[in-house]
Amino acid sequence: MDVVISDHARFEIVRRQLSEEAVRNVAENPQQVVKLKKERKVYQSRYYDPTEDKEMILRVICEERLNQLFVVTAYRTSRIDKYWKKEG
């Protein structure tokens, strides 16, 4: 599925100092997918951030449109307990 990054998502990626490549990687190969309301899903992966010196989650909010994964926005968070869904 092709990944398409919206203008808003591109703006937020720059503003939040994220890598567009990292956002694409998470959208294409997430460690976890969480369904939101309506047609949106969160594609997310955990990683170690050496700048913050802690484990973080990169969350990519997407909509599936035809054969495209449309990135609405992306952000990182250290609130793993809140956002990471435990198995089972």
N, CA, C and O atoms as CSV, one atom per row, in Angstrom:
chain,resi,resn,atom,element,x,y,z
A,1,MET,N,N,0.849,-1.177,0.000
A,1,MET,CA,C,0.000,0.000,0.000
A,1,MET,C,C,0.895,1.241,0.000
A,1,MET,O,O,1.853,1.319,0.769
A,2,ASP,N,N,0.585,2.194,-0.852
A,2,ASP,CA,C,1.354,3.435,-0.921
A,2,ASP,C,C,1.069,4.308,0.295
A,2,ASP,O,O,-0.074,4.410,0.740
A,3,VAL,N,N,2.114,4.938,0.831
A,3,VAL,CA,C,1.972,5.865,1.951
A,3,VAL,C,C,1.976,7.282,1.388
A,3,VAL,O,O,2.917,7.690,0.708
A,4,VAL,N,N,0.900,8.034,1.685
A,4,VAL,CA,C,0.771,9.425,1.244
A,4,VAL,C,C,0.737,10.300,2.491
A,4,VAL,O,O,-0.091,10.090,3.378
A,5,ILE,N,N,1.630,11.276,2.559
A,5,ILE,CA,C,1.703,12.158,3.721
A,5,ILE,C,C,0.979,13.459,3.399
A,5,ILE,O,O,1.313,14.146,2.433
A,6,SER,N,N,-0.015,13.787,4.218
A,6,SER,CA,C,-0.799,15.014,4.006
A,6,SER,C,C,0.065,16.246,4.263
A,6,SER,O,O,1.111,16.163,4.906
A,7,ASP,N,N,-0.386,17.383,3.754
A,7,ASP,CA,C,0.324,18.641,4.003
A,7,ASP,C,C,0.386,18.934,5.498
A,7,ASP,O,O,1.415,19.378,6.008
A,8,HIS,N,N,-0.718,18.684,6.195
A,8,HIS,CA,C,-0.739,18.913,7.645
A,8,HIS,C,C,0.278,18.014,8.352
A,8,HIS,O,O,1.020,18.473,9.220
A,9,ALA,N,N,0.310,16.741,7.979
A,9,ALA,CA,C,1.258,15.811,8.593
A,9,ALA,C,C,2.689,16.240,8.303
A,9,ALA,O,O,3.546,16.180,9.185
A,10,ARG,N,N,2.949,16.666,7.088
A,10,ARG,CA,C,4.296,17.124,6.727
A,10,ARG,C,C,4.699,18.323,7.595
A,10,ARG,O,O,5.831,18.393,8.073
A,11,PHE,N,N,3.769,19.265,7.795
A,11,PHE,CA,C,4.014,20.431,8.646
A,11,PHE,C,C,4.342,19.986,10.080
A,11,PHE,O,O,5.294,20.477,10.686
A,12,GLU,N,N,3.544,19.052,10.610
A,12,GLU,CA,C,3.751,18.578,11.980
A,12,GLU,C,C,5.046,17.782,12.122
A,12,GLU,O,O,5.704,17.857,13.159
A,13,ILE,N,N,5.413,17.032,11.107
A,13,ILE,CA,C,6.669,16.277,11.129
A,13,ILE,C,C,7.848,17.231,11.275
A,13,ILE,O,O,8.764,16.982,12.059
A,14,VAL,N,N,7.820,18.318,10.522
A,14,VAL,CA,C,8.890,19.325,10.617
A,14,VAL,C,C,8.841,20.017,11.974
A,14,VAL,O,O,9.867,20.150,12.640
A,15,ARG,N,N,7.662,20.454,12.383
A,15,ARG,CA,C,7.507,21.192,13.642
A,15,ARG,C,C,7.942,20.353,14.844
A,15,ARG,O,O,8.535,20.867,15.793
A,16,ARG,N,N,7.641,19.062,14.790
A,16,ARG,CA,C,7.970,18.176,15.912
A,16,ARG,C,C,9.346,17.536,15.772
A,16,ARG,O,O,9.727,16.679,16.570
A,17,GLN,N,N,10.077,17.953,14.765
A,17,GLN,CA,C,11.439,17.478,14.504
A,17,GLN,C,C,11.505,15.956,14.384
A,17,GLN,O,O,12.365,15.301,14.973
A,18,LEU,N,N,10.575,15.420,13.607
A,18,LEU,CA,C,10.552,13.996,13.316
A,18,LEU,C,C,11.191,13.764,11.959
A,18,LEU,O,O,11.352,14.694,11.168
A,19,SER,N,N,11.548,12.541,11.701
A,19,SER,CA,C,12.074,12.158,10.400
A,19,SER,C,C,10.925,11.628,9.538
A,19,SER,O,O,10.179,10.748,9.966
A,20,GLU,N,N,10.788,12.163,8.333
A,20,GLU,CA,C,9.747,11.658,7.431
A,20,GLU,C,C,9.994,10.183,7.122
A,20,GLU,O,O,9.050,9.407,6.972
A,21,GLU,N,N,11.255,9.805,7.029
A,21,GLU,CA,C,11.599,8.406,6.780
A,21,GLU,C,C,11.113,7.518,7.933
A,21,GLU,O,O,10.586,6.431,7.696
A,22,ALA,N,N,11.287,7.972,9.171
A,22,ALA,CA,C,10.823,7.197,10.329
A,22,ALA,C,C,9.302,7.069,10.318
A,22,ALA,O,O,8.764,6.007,10.630
A,23,VAL,N,N,8.611,8.149,9.960
A,23,VAL,CA,C,7.146,8.123,9.878
A,23,VAL,C,C,6.706,7.112,8.821
A,23,VAL,O,O,5.795,6.321,9.064
A,24,ARG,N,N,7.339,7.132,7.663
A,24,ARG,CA,C,7.010,6.168,6.603
A,24,ARG,C,C,7.282,4.730,7.064
A,24,ARG,O,O,6.485,3.827,6.809
A,25,ASN,N,N,8.417,4.531,7.744
A,25,ASN,CA,C,8.768,3.186,8.225
A,25,ASN,C,C,7.722,2.651,9.194
A,25,ASN,O,O,7.341,1.483,9.112
A,26,VAL,N,N,7.252,3.497,10.113
A,26,VAL,CA,C,6.233,3.055,11.067
A,26,VAL,C,C,4.914,2.782,10.345
A,26,VAL,O,O,4.234,1.804,10.655
A,27,ALA,N,N,4.546,3.632,9.386
A,27,ALA,CA,C,3.309,3.421,8.631
A,27,ALA,C,C,3.364,2.105,7.841
A,27,ALA,O,O,2.359,1.404,7.724
A,28,GLU,N,N,4.530,1.780,7.307
A,28,GLU,CA,C,4.676,0.572,6.492
A,28,GLU,C,C,4.898,-0.688,7.330
A,28,GLU,O,O,4.468,-1.772,6.937
A,29,ASN,N,N,5.563,-0.557,8.477
A,29,ASN,CA,C,5.918,-1.717,9.304
A,29,ASN,C,C,5.711,-1.421,10.786
A,29,ASN,O,O,6.682,-1.400,11.543
A,30,PRO,N,N,4.485,-1.194,11.214
A,30,PRO,CA,C,4.248,-0.855,12.621
A,30,PRO,C,C,4.427,-2.074,13.530
A,30,PRO,O,O,4.199,-3.212,13.120
A,31,GLN,N,N,4.835,-1.811,14.758
A,31,GLN,CA,C,4.864,-2.880,15.754
A,31,GLN,C,C,3.452,-3.145,16.267
A,31,GLN,O,O,3.150,-4.236,16.751
A,32,GLN,N,N,2.591,-2.132,16.156
A,32,GLN,CA,C,1.227,-2.254,16.677
A,32,GLN,C,C,0.294,-1.329,15.893
A,32,GLN,O,O,0.684,-0.234,15.487
A,33,VAL,N,N,-0.941,-1.785,15.687
A,33,VAL,CA,C,-1.974,-0.963,15.048
A,33,VAL,C,C,-3.162,-0.901,16.002
A,33,VAL,O,O,-3.660,-1.927,16.465
A,34,VAL,N,N,-3.608,0.326,16.286
A,34,VAL,CA,C,-4.725,0.544,17.206
A,34,VAL,C,C,-5.831,1.257,16.448
A,34,VAL,O,O,-5.597,2.303,15.842
A,35,LYS,N,N,-7.039,0.695,16.478
A,35,LYS,CA,C,-8.173,1.300,15.775
A,35,LYS,C,C,-8.720,2.470,16.582
A,35,LYS,O,O,-8.909,2.368,17.794
A,36,LEU,N,N,-8.971,3.576,15.899
A,36,LEU,CA,C,-9.600,4.748,16.504
A,36,LEU,C,C,-11.038,4.832,16.018
A,36,LEU,O,O,-11.543,3.893,15.403
A,37,LYS,N,N,-11.691,5.935,16.284
A,37,LYS,CA,C,-13.052,6.150,15.793
A,37,LYS,C,C,-13.045,6.266,14.272
A,37,LYS,O,O,-12.051,6.659,13.661
A,38,LYS,N,N,-14.162,5.918,13.693
A,38,LYS,CA,C,-14.381,5.995,12.250
A,38,LYS,C,C,-13.324,5.204,11.499
A,38,LYS,O,O,-13.056,4.051,11.838
A,39,GLU,N,N,-12.719,5.811,10.482
A,39,GLU,CA,C,-11.803,5.076,9.607
A,39,GLU,C,C,-10.335,5.246,9.982
A,39,GLU,O,O,-9.467,4.764,9.255
A,40,ARG,N,N,-10.033,5.908,11.082
A,40,ARG,CA,C,-8.636,6.166,11.453
A,40,ARG,C,C,-8.050,5.059,12.317
A,40,ARG,O,O,-8.728,4.425,13.126
A,41,LYS,N,N,-6.741,4.859,12.099
A,41,LYS,CA,C,-5.975,3.904,12.896
A,41,LYS,C,C,-4.655,4.558,13.285
A,41,LYS,O,O,-4.138,5.424,12.578
A,42,VAL,N,N,-4.121,4.125,14.425
A,42,VAL,CA,C,-2.799,4.563,14.848
A,42,VAL,C,C,-1.827,3.434,14.544
A,42,VAL,O,O,-1.988,2.313,15.028
A,43,TYR,N,N,-0.826,3.737,13.746
A,43,TYR,CA,C,0.270,2.819,13.481
A,43,TYR,C,C,1.397,3.291,14.390
A,43,TYR,O,O,1.820,4.445,14.310
A,44,GLN,N,N,1.888,2.399,15.259
A,44,GLN,CA,C,2.874,2.863,16.224
A,44,GLN,C,C,3.971,1.846,16.454
A,44,GLN,O,O,3.781,0.640,16.293
A,45,SER,N,N,5.139,2.375,16.840
A,45,SER,CA,C,6.297,1.545,17.164
A,45,SER,C,C,7.064,2.179,18.310
A,45,SER,O,O,7.124,3.402,18.442
A,46,ARG,N,N,7.645,1.327,19.131
A,46,ARG,CA,C,8.476,1.786,20.241
A,46,ARG,C,C,9.922,1.878,19.766
A,46,ARG,O,O,10.352,1.132,18.887
A,47,TYR,N,N,10.665,2.812,20.368
A,47,TYR,CA,C,12.081,2.965,20.045
A,47,TYR,C,C,12.778,3.686,21.190
A,47,TYR,O,O,12.130,4.322,22.021
A,48,TYR,N,N,14.103,3.584,21.227
A,48,TYR,CA,C,14.889,4.302,22.225
A,48,TYR,C,C,15.348,5.616,21.620
A,48,TYR,O,O,15.948,5.632,20.545
A,49,ASP,N,N,15.073,6.709,22.298
A,49,ASP,CA,C,15.479,8.041,21.841
A,49,ASP,C,C,16.708,8.465,22.644
A,49,ASP,O,O,16.594,8.755,23.835
A,50,PRO,N,N,17.888,8.505,22.003
A,50,PRO,CA,C,19.107,8.858,22.735
A,50,PRO,C,C,19.116,10.313,23.221
A,50,PRO,O,O,19.753,10.622,24.228
A,51,THR,N,N,18.427,11.191,22.525
A,51,THR,CA,C,18.359,12.592,22.949
A,51,THR,C,C,17.576,12.725,24.247
A,51,THR,O,O,17.990,13.442,25.158
A,52,GLU,N,N,16.454,12.037,24.328
A,52,GLU,CA,C,15.617,12.062,25.531
A,52,GLU,C,C,16.107,11.060,26.585
A,52,GLU,O,O,15.719,11.134,27.751
A,53,ASP,N,N,16.964,10.123,26.159
A,53,ASP,CA,C,17.503,9.066,27.013
A,53,ASP,C,C,16.388,8.217,27.631
A,53,ASP,O,O,16.418,7.885,28.816
A,54,LYS,N,N,15.402,7.874,26.791
A,54,LYS,CA,C,14.317,7.007,27.260
A,54,LYS,C,C,13.583,6.378,26.080
A,54,LYS,O,O,13.738,6.785,24.928
A,55,GLU,N,N,12.784,5.374,26.410
A,55,GLU,CA,C,11.980,4.711,25.391
A,55,GLU,C,C,10.792,5.599,25.028
A,55,GLU,O,O,10.179,6.219,25.896
A,56,MET,N,N,10.482,5.649,23.750
A,56,MET,CA,C,9.404,6.487,23.232
A,56,MET,C,C,8.540,5.649,22.290
A,56,MET,O,O,8.899,4.533,21.916
A,57,ILE,N,N,7.393,6.219,21.917
A,57,ILE,CA,C,6.534,5.646,20.877
A,57,ILE,C,C,6.389,6.691,19.784
A,57,ILE,O,O,6.105,7.855,20.063
A,58,LEU,N,N,6.584,6.274,18.544
A,58,LEU,CA,C,6.255,7.127,17.401
A,58,LEU,C,C,4.875,6.687,16.943
A,58,LEU,O,O,4.687,5.539,16.540
A,59,ARG,N,N,3.900,7.602,17.005
A,59,ARG,CA,C,2.510,7.311,16.649
A,59,ARG,C,C,2.185,8.016,15.335
A,59,ARG,O,O,2.386,9.223,15.205
A,60,VAL,N,N,1.686,7.265,14.373
A,60,VAL,CA,C,1.333,7.790,13.056
A,60,VAL,C,C,-0.163,7.540,12.853
A,60,VAL,O,O,-0.604,6.393,12.772
A,61,ILE,N,N,-0.937,8.627,12.772
A,61,ILE,CA,C,-2.389,8.532,12.616
A,61,ILE,C,C,-2.696,8.476,11.122
A,61,ILE,O,O,-2.300,9.361,10.364
A,62,CYS,N,N,-3.408,7.424,10.706
A,62,CYS,CA,C,-3.633,7.189,9.277
A,62,CYS,C,C,-5.093,6.864,8.967
A,62,CYS,O,O,-5.865,6.452,9.833
A,63,GLU,N,N,-5.433,7.065,7.704
A,63,GLU,CA,C,-6.700,6.614,7.139
A,63,GLU,C,C,-6.372,5.774,5.914
A,63,GLU,O,O,-5.500,6.136,5.124
A,64,GLU,N,N,-7.064,4.661,5.756
A,64,GLU,CA,C,-6.896,3.844,4.559
A,64,GLU,C,C,-7.862,4.351,3.504
A,64,GLU,O,O,-9.075,4.368,3.714
A,65,ARG,N,N,-7.313,4.763,2.364
A,65,ARG,CA,C,-8.119,5.299,1.261
A,65,ARG,C,C,-7.742,4.568,-0.021
A,65,ARG,O,O,-6.622,4.691,-0.517
A,66,LEU,N,N,-8.686,3.813,-0.544
A,66,LEU,CA,C,-8.441,2.999,-1.734
A,66,LEU,C,C,-7.190,2.170,-1.486
A,66,LEU,O,O,-7.169,1.398,-0.528
A,67,ASN,N,N,-6.160,2.290,-2.289
A,67,ASN,CA,C,-4.927,1.526,-2.063
A,67,ASN,C,C,-3.831,2.398,-1.481
A,67,ASN,O,O,-2.650,2.195,-1.764
A,68,GLN,N,N,-4.227,3.380,-0.659
A,68,GLN,CA,C,-3.262,4.293,-0.062
A,68,GLN,C,C,-3.447,4.357,1.447
A,68,GLN,O,O,-4.558,4.235,1.963
A,69,LEU,N,N,-2.340,4.548,2.135
A,69,LEU,CA,C,-2.355,4.822,3.559
A,69,LEU,C,C,-2.072,6.312,3.691
A,69,LEU,O,O,-0.950,6.761,3.455
A,70,PHE,N,N,-3.097,7.078,4.068
A,70,PHE,CA,C,-3.030,8.535,4.121
A,70,PHE,C,C,-2.650,8.956,5.540
A,70,PHE,O,O,-3.416,8.746,6.481
A,71,VAL,N,N,-1.461,9.552,5.691
A,71,VAL,CA,C,-0.974,9.977,7.005
A,71,VAL,C,C,-1.603,11.320,7.350
A,71,VAL,O,O,-1.401,12.309,6.646
A,72,VAL,N,N,-2.369,11.345,8.440
A,72,VAL,CA,C,-3.055,12.555,8.899
A,72,VAL,C,C,-2.123,13.396,9.760
A,72,VAL,O,O,-2.036,14.612,9.586
A,73,THR,N,N,-1.422,12.744,10.696
A,73,THR,CA,C,-0.452,13.429,11.552
A,73,THR,C,C,0.452,12.391,12.192
A,73,THR,O,O,0.206,11.190,12.082
A,74,ALA,N,N,1.501,12.859,12.862
A,74,ALA,CA,C,2.432,11.970,13.552
A,74,ALA,C,C,3.036,12.716,14.734
A,74,ALA,O,O,3.241,13.929,14.694
A,75,TYR,N,N,3.312,11.955,15.782
A,75,TYR,CA,C,3.970,12.552,16.946
A,75,TYR,C,C,4.648,11.461,17.758
A,75,TYR,O,O,4.365,10.275,17.586
A,76,ARG,N,N,5.542,11.871,18.642
A,76,ARG,CA,C,6.192,10.925,19.537
A,76,ARG,C,C,5.751,11.221,20.965
A,76,ARG,O,O,5.402,12.352,21.305
A,77,THR,N,N,5.775,10.187,21.784
A,77,THR,CA,C,5.385,10.339,23.184
A,77,THR,C,C,6.176,9.361,24.042
A,77,THR,O,O,6.591,8.299,23.578
A,78,SER,N,N,6.374,9.735,25.289
A,78,SER,CA,C,7.020,8.831,26.246
A,78,SER,C,C,5.977,8.129,27.113
A,78,SER,O,O,6.334,7.346,27.993
A,79,ARG,N,N,4.707,8.396,26.877
A,79,ARG,CA,C,3.628,7.834,27.704
A,79,ARG,C,C,3.237,6.435,27.214
A,79,ARG,O,O,2.134,6.206,26.717
A,80,ILE,N,N,4.175,5.526,27.375
A,80,ILE,CA,C,4.002,4.164,26.882
A,80,ILE,C,C,2.839,3.466,27.578
A,80,ILE,O,O,2.044,2.793,26.921
A,81,ASP,N,N,2.728,3.614,28.893
A,81,ASP,CA,C,1.639,2.952,29.626
A,81,ASP,C,C,0.264,3.383,29.130
A,81,ASP,O,O,-0.679,2.592,29.150
A,82,LYS,N,N,0.144,4.617,28.692
A,82,LYS,CA,C,-1.145,5.123,28.211
A,82,LYS,C,C,-1.478,4.622,26.805
A,82,LYS,O,O,-2.619,4.248,26.536
A,83,TYR,N,N,-0.494,4.613,25.912
A,83,TYR,CA,C,-0.770,4.368,24.498
A,83,TYR,C,C,-0.450,2.965,23.994
A,83,TYR,O,O,-1.017,2.543,22.986
A,84,TRP,N,N,0.437,2.229,24.660
A,84,TRP,CA,C,0.808,0.906,24.167
A,84,TRP,C,C,-0.207,-0.112,24.655
A,84,TRP,O,O,-0.409,-0.260,25.860
A,85,LYS,N,N,-0.840,-0.805,23.743
A,85,LYS,CA,C,-1.865,-1.793,24.082
A,85,LYS,C,C,-1.197,-3.132,24.394
A,85,LYS,O,O,-0.459,-3.682,23.576
A,86,LYS,N,N,-1.467,-3.630,25.570
A,86,LYS,CA,C,-0.889,-4.902,25.981
A,86,LYS,C,C,-1.623,-6.046,25.291
A,86,LYS,O,O,-2.828,-5.973,25.051
A,87,GLU,N,N,-0.883,-7.098,24.977
A,87,GLU,CA,C,-1.462,-8.274,24.312
A,87,GLU,C,C,-2.461,-8.947,25.249
A,87,GLU,O,O,-2.267,-8.997,26.463
A,88,GLY,N,N,-3.541,-9.466,24.647
A,88,GLY,CA,C,-4.485,-10.254,25.422
A,88,GLY,C,C,-5.460,-9.460,26.096
A,88,GLY,O,O,-6.322,-9.999,26.790
